[in-house]
Amino acid sequence: MAKICGISKASVQRIWQANGWKPHLVKTFKLSNDPHFIEKLDDVVELYMNPPDHALVFCIDEKSQIQALDRTQARLADEERPRRNDDP
C-alpha cells in the first residue's frame, strides 16, 4: 500500500493508527466480482479525499457478509414477556 501510494510504511502505519484502523485483525475479505468495481472504488475514494464543499460524506456498511444465526437463549413465553403500552 505504501509503495502504491508513494508514501513510507511508517506513514501508512500512522494513518491507520490515527483512524483506529486494524486491517490485520480482519479475518476475511471478499473482493467484488463487479467488472466496474475499480471505477466505483475510485469514485468513493475521491469523495473521501476531495469532498464537495458544504457536503457530508457518509459510509454505510450493509454487512452483507454477516449471517443471522440462531438465538443463543430461549425466547420467553408470551405470558412471561412484559406488556408494552404505547398509548399516552
C-alpha positions in Angstrom: 0.0 0.0 0.0 2.8 2.4 0.9 4.5 1.8 -2.4 1.4 2.3 -4.4 0.5 5.5 -2.6 4.1 6.8 -2.8 4.5 7.1 1.0 6.5 5.3 3.6 5.4 2.3 5.5 5.6 4.3 8.7 3.2 6.9 7.2 0.7 4.1 6.4 1.0 2.9 10.0 0.5 6.4 11.4 -2.6 6.9 9.3 -4.1 3.5 10.3 -3.4 4.2 13.9 -4.8 7.8 13.8 -8.1 6.4 12.4 -8.3 3.3 14.6 -8.0 1.0 11.6 -6.8 -2.5 12.2 -6.9 -4.4 8.9 -4.6 -7.0 10.3 -7.4 -8.1 12.6 -9.9 -8.7 9.8 -10.4 -12.4 9.4 -12.0 -12.4 5.9 -12.0 -10.2 2.9 -14.1 -10.5 -0.2 -13.1 -8.8 -3.4 -16.0 -7.8 -5.6 -16.5 -9.6 -8.9 -18.2 -6.5 -10.3 -16.5 -5.6 -13.5 -16.9 -1.9 -12.6 -15.5 -2.3 -9.1 -12.3 -0.3 -9.6 -14.2 2.6 -11.2 -16.7 2.6 -8.2 -13.8 2.3 -5.7 -12.1 5.3 -7.3 -15.3 7.3 -7.1 -15.7 6.5 -3.4 -12.1 7.2 -2.6 -12.3 10.5 -4.5 -15.3 11.6 -2.3 -13.3 11.0 0.9 -10.1 12.5 -0.4 -11.8 15.6 -2.0 -15.3 16.0 -0.6 -17.5 18.6 -2.2 -17.9 22.0 -0.4 -20.7 22.1 2.1 -21.3 18.3 1.9 -21.0 15.4 4.4 -19.8 12.1 3.1 -21.1 9.0 4.9 -20.2 5.4 4.6 -22.9 2.8 5.4 -21.8 -0.8 5.5 -24.6 -3.2 4.9 -22.7 -6.0 6.5 -23.8 -8.3 3.7 -21.4 -11.0 4.7 -22.9 -11.4 8.1 -25.3 -14.3 8.5 -28.1 -14.3 11.0 -27.6 -17.1 13.5 -29.9 -19.0 15.8 -30.7 -17.3 19.2 -28.3 -18.2 22.0 -31.1 -18.0 24.6 -34.6 -19.4 24.5 -37.4 -16.9 24.0 -39.8 -16.0 26.8 -43.3 -17.4 26.6 -45.9 -14.7 25.7 -47.2 -14.6 29.2 -43.7 -14.1 30.7 -42.9 -11.1 28.5 -43.6 -7.6 29.9 -46.5 -5.9 28.2 -45.8 -2.8 26.2 -48.3 0.1 26.1 -47.6 2.9 23.7 -50.8 4.7 24.5 -50.5 8.2 26.0 
